[in-house]
């Protein structure tokens, strides 16, 4: 299959490496410097170059902020038969775009990133495939993700964003709050060091990814839950309520188990 990958960032390069030995792959990035680290693929810096390549599948791996803009830029140069796809972590605006684009599409979300996951061993990681996509596109990504031994779930666009608000917004927000009260420790404990490593990894992600995750329309409800439970924890501590704290800890233990 002829596959165009938009964006030569971390995930774009990952898909280049993953697909280039079994398919004819081209990568498009307007920053030519990023293309230095791609190999065994055709390299384009202008959307117009895509026309001669005539891809059968387009994988949009551009930064979340530029996903729709990247699609719009390349759309005039694609054959009508091309399947559009994205791997965006937030799907806001994508259902509307696909509805008017006039192409078949498939939308997925690999639930891992190069900061924390080992891209050479993804057996414990997950991926989401959006139900509304075309059968051929969904089949392609299902087979691809199965080869990576990923656990796969199918959600609608709406279900996806609700899930992301829970699974990403809560840890992102909690980590940012932890980092916001950070001060230097000369002899940090193990738990502190682990939290610090997570905070550093999170802040190593693209800023636009962080903001888009947090600006998910479903995030405020999750933040309300955090505030509610944090307020209860604060109340118990101020009252020095041993029994109440034990109940709180056991309820948390039950959630995790």
Backbone torsions as a table, in degrees:
resi	resn	phi	psi	omega
1	UNK	NA	144.7	176.0
2	UNK	-91.0	118.1	-173.1
3	UNK	-122.8	128.9	173.1
4	UNK	-102.8	128.6	175.0
5	UNK	-109.5	123.6	178.6
6	UNK	-95.8	119.0	179.1
7	UNK	101.5	120.7	-179.2
8	UNK	-107.0	35.1	174.7
9	UNK	-78.2	-157.3	-175.0
10	UNK	-62.3	-49.6	-178.1
11	UNK	-75.5	-35.7	176.4
12	UNK	-60.9	-44.0	178.5
13	UNK	-65.7	-36.2	177.3
14	UNK	-61.2	-45.7	179.5
15	UNK	-68.2	-33.5	174.7
16	UNK	-59.0	-50.7	-179.8
17	UNK	-62.1	-39.2	-176.0
18	UNK	-67.5	-37.7	-169.5
19	UNK	-103.6	-19.0	-165.9
20	UNK	-70.4	-16.5	-179.9
21	UNK	-91.8	-12.8	179.2
22	UNK	-113.4	-10.0	-177.0
23	UNK	-140.1	165.3	173.8
24	UNK	-88.7	111.3	-169.5
25	UNK	-116.8	139.6	170.4
26	UNK	-127.1	149.0	178.7
27	UNK	-125.6	136.4	-179.3
28	UNK	-115.9	124.9	173.5
29	UNK	-151.2	128.5	-177.8
30	UNK	-70.9	-14.4	175.2
31	UNK	-95.3	99.6	-175.1
32	UNK	-60.1	-25.5	-178.7
33	UNK	-63.7	-32.5	179.9
34	UNK	-70.6	-24.1	-178.4
35	UNK	-74.8	-11.5	179.5
36	UNK	-62.2	-25.0	-173.7
37	UNK	-101.0	14.1	175.6
38	UNK	-107.3	149.0	179.0
39	UNK	-145.9	161.9	179.6
40	UNK	60.2	27.0	179.0
41	UNK	-140.0	158.4	168.5
42	UNK	-78.1	146.3	-175.4
43	UNK	-122.2	125.2	-179.3
44	UNK	-121.8	144.8	174.9
45	UNK	-116.4	-3.6	180.0
46	UNK	-132.4	135.8	178.5
47	UNK	-55.6	-30.9	-178.2
48	UNK	-61.8	-27.5	-180.0
49	UNK	-66.9	-19.3	-176.9
50	UNK	-68.7	-29.4	-173.1
51	UNK	-57.6	-45.1	-179.1
52	UNK	-69.5	-28.9	179.9
53	UNK	-72.0	-33.9	176.4
54	UNK	51.3	67.6	-177.1
55	UNK	-69.0	150.6	173.8
56	UNK	-90.4	-25.9	179.6
57	UNK	-138.5	135.7	176.2
58	UNK	-115.7	123.2	176.5
59	UNK	-108.0	110.6	-178.3
60	UNK	-87.2	105.9	179.2
61	UNK	-112.0	21.6	177.7
62	UNK	-66.2	158.0	175.4
63	UNK	-52.5	143.9	-174.4
64	UNK	-48.4	-42.5	-177.9
65	UNK	-60.4	-29.1	-173.6
66	UNK	-109.5	11.1	-177.3
67	UNK	-58.0	-52.3	-178.2
68	UNK	-67.1	-40.4	178.8
69	UNK	-61.9	-40.0	178.8
70	UNK	-64.9	-41.4	175.8
71	UNK	-61.1	-47.2	-177.9
72	UNK	-60.7	-37.3	-178.0
73	UNK	-67.7	-34.2	-175.0
74	UNK	-95.3	-18.3	-173.3
75	UNK	-54.0	-42.5	-178.2
76	UNK	-64.7	-15.2	-174.1
77	UNK	-106.7	9.7	-177.6
78	UNK	-99.9	144.6	171.2
79	UNK	-67.4	150.7	-177.2
80	UNK	-60.7	-25.6	-177.5
81	UNK	-79.1	-10.5	-176.3
82	UNK	-64.7	137.1	174.9
83	UNK	-91.1	128.9	177.0
84	UNK	-90.9	143.0	176.1
85	UNK	-147.5	155.4	176.4
86	UNK	-137.0	160.2	175.5
87	UNK	-122.8	26.1	-173.7
88	UNK	-63.1	143.4	-179.8
89	UNK	-81.3	-18.5	172.8
90	UNK	-128.1	129.9	-172.5
91	UNK	-97.1	12.1	-178.9
92	UNK	-56.0	126.2	178.5
93	UNK	86.7	-17.4	-177.0
94	UNK	-72.6	-41.1	177.1
95	UNK	-57.4	-40.7	179.8
96	UNK	-67.5	-39.9	178.4
97	UNK	-62.7	-48.8	-178.7
98	UNK	-62.0	-34.8	-178.8
99	UNK	-63.2	-32.6	-178.0
100	UNK	-102.1	-7.9	-174.6
101	UNK	-73.3	-26.5	178.1
102	UNK	80.3	14.9	178.8
103	UNK	-119.9	155.1	166.8
104	UNK	-65.1	154.7	-177.6
105	UNK	-148.4	162.3	169.9
106	UNK	-146.3	137.7	-178.9
107	UNK	-122.7	130.2	179.0
108	UNK	-136.2	169.1	176.9
109	UNK	-143.0	100.4	171.2
110	UNK	-66.6	117.7	-172.9
111	UNK	-85.5	48.6	176.9
112	UNK	-152.5	160.2	178.4
113	UNK	-140.8	163.5	-176.3
114	UNK	-68.6	-13.7	-179.0
115	UNK	-71.3	-46.4	-174.4
116	UNK	-108.4	-30.5	-175.4
117	UNK	-85.3	150.3	170.6
118	UNK	-90.4	109.5	-174.0
119	UNK	-69.7	-10.4	176.3
120	UNK	-91.0	-8.6	179.3
121	UNK	-146.8	96.2	-174.0
122	UNK	-111.2	19.3	-173.2
123	UNK	-62.6	-23.0	-179.3
124	UNK	-99.8	8.0	-175.7
125	UNK	-100.7	171.0	-174.5
126	UNK	-125.9	161.9	173.3
127	UNK	-144.5	147.8	177.5
128	UNK	-114.7	134.9	173.2
129	UNK	-115.0	129.3	-177.3
130	UNK	-78.7	130.7	-173.6
131	UNK	-62.1	-33.0	-173.5
132	UNK	-69.9	-10.2	-177.2
133	UNK	-67.9	167.2	179.7
134	UNK	-73.8	154.4	-175.3
135	UNK	-62.3	-41.9	-178.0
136	UNK	-64.3	-43.2	179.6
137	UNK	-65.5	-44.2	179.4
138	UNK	-63.2	-38.7	179.3
139	UNK	-63.7	-41.6	179.8
140	UNK	-58.9	-49.9	-176.2
141	UNK	-73.0	-32.7	177.2
142	UNK	-62.9	-45.2	179.4
143	UNK	-65.2	-38.9	178.9
144	UNK	-63.9	-47.6	-178.2
145	UNK	-69.5	-31.1	176.2
146	UNK	-65.4	-36.5	177.2
147	UNK	-63.0	-28.8	178.8
148	UNK	-86.4	-0.5	179.8
149	UNK	64.3	31.1	176.8
150	UNK	-79.3	148.6	168.7
151	UNK	-81.1	130.7	-172.6
152	UNK	-116.6	133.8	172.3
153	UNK	-124.6	150.3	174.9
154	UNK	-111.4	125.4	177.8
155	UNK	-128.5	157.3	168.2
156	UNK	-73.7	168.9	176.2
157	UNK	-54.5	-46.3	-177.3
158	UNK	-65.2	-45.0	179.1
159	UNK	-62.2	-37.2	178.3
160	UNK	-59.0	-51.6	-175.6
161	UNK	-67.0	-32.2	174.3
162	UNK	-64.5	-42.8	179.5
163	UNK	-63.5	-42.9	-178.6
164	UNK	-65.8	-37.1	177.9
165	UNK	-59.4	-34.9	179.2
166	UNK	-81.2	-50.7	-169.5
167	UNK	-80.2	-21.6	178.8
168	UNK	-114.1	-42.9	-176.5
169	UNK	-62.2	-41.1	-179.6
170	UNK	-63.0	-53.0	178.7
171	UNK	-66.7	-35.2	177.4
172	UNK	-61.2	-50.1	-177.8
173	UNK	-63.6	-43.7	-179.2
174	UNK	-62.7	-40.6	179.8
175	UNK	-68.3	-39.5	178.5
176	UNK	-64.8	-39.1	177.1
177	UNK	-64.9	-43.3	176.1
178	UNK	-56.6	-47.6	-179.1
179	UNK	-66.8	-29.5	-176.2
180	UNK	-70.4	-21.3	177.8
181	UNK	-107.5	15.4	-177.2
182	UNK	-65.4	139.4	168.5
183	UNK	-142.4	158.4	-174.4
184	UNK	-61.1	137.4	176.3
185	UNK	-121.1	125.4	178.3
186	UNK	-77.2	-28.9	-178.5
187	UNK	-137.7	67.6	-177.2
188	UNK	-68.3	146.9	175.9
189	UNK	-79.3	172.0	-176.9
190	UNK	-61.2	-45.8	-179.1
191	UNK	-61.6	-43.5	178.7
192	UNK	-59.9	-44.9	-177.6
193	UNK	-64.0	-36.3	178.7
194	UNK	-67.9	-42.3	176.7
195	UNK	-63.2	-39.7	179.9
196	UNK	-64.1	-41.0	178.6
197	UNK	-62.8	-40.5	177.5
198	UNK	-63.6	-43.3	-179.6
199	UNK	-62.3	-43.5	179.0
200	UNK	-64.0	-39.8	178.1
201	UNK	-64.8	-42.8	179.3
202	UNK	-61.4	-45.3	-177.8
203	UNK	-73.2	-8.4	173.0
204	UNK	-83.4	-9.8	177.2
205	UNK	-75.3	165.5	178.4
206	UNK	-63.5	132.2	-178.0
207	UNK	-58.4	-36.4	-178.6
208	UNK	-69.1	-32.8	175.2
209	UNK	-63.3	-46.1	-179.8
210	UNK	-59.9	-45.9	-177.4
211	UNK	-68.5	-38.6	-179.8
212	UNK	-66.1	-39.2	176.6
213	UNK	-61.5	-46.4	-176.2
214	UNK	-72.1	-25.7	179.6
215	UNK	-87.8	5.9	172.3
216	UNK	-52.1	131.2	-178.6
217	UNK	-56.1	-21.6	-178.5
218	UNK	-89.2	-6.4	-176.3
219	UNK	-65.6	-42.9	-177.0
220	UNK	-53.8	-37.9	178.8
221	UNK	-62.8	-40.9	179.5
222	UNK	-67.0	-37.1	177.2
223	UNK	-66.1	-36.6	176.6
224	UNK	-59.7	-39.4	178.7
225	UNK	-65.7	-41.4	177.6
226	UNK	-60.7	-48.0	-178.8
227	UNK	-61.5	-41.6	-179.8
228	UNK	-60.3	-48.2	-177.4
229	UNK	-74.3	-32.7	176.3
230	UNK	-66.5	-38.6	177.3
231	UNK	-63.5	-40.5	178.1
232	UNK	-65.4	-41.7	177.8
233	UNK	-62.1	-42.9	178.3
234	UNK	-61.4	-42.5	-179.6
235	UNK	-61.3	-45.2	-178.8
236	UNK	-63.4	-39.0	-179.3
237	UNK	-68.9	-43.0	179.5
238	UNK	-62.6	-35.7	179.9
239	UNK	-81.8	-7.2	-175.4
240	UNK	53.1	46.2	-175.7
241	UNK	-89.1	89.9	-177.9
242	UNK	-57.3	-48.9	-176.9
243	UNK	-63.5	-41.4	178.5
244	UNK	-64.1	-40.2	178.3
245	UNK	-64.6	-39.9	177.9
246	UNK	-63.4	-41.0	176.7
247	UNK	-62.7	-41.9	179.2
248	UNK	-61.8	-47.9	-179.1
249	UNK	-61.5	-41.8	-179.4
250	UNK	-68.6	-32.6	176.7
251	UNK	-67.3	-38.2	176.6
252	UNK	-65.6	-43.3	178.9
253	UNK	-60.3	-39.3	177.5
254	UNK	-64.7	-39.1	177.5
255	UNK	-61.4	-44.7	-175.7
256	UNK	-70.8	-38.2	-178.8
257	UNK	-75.4	NA	NA
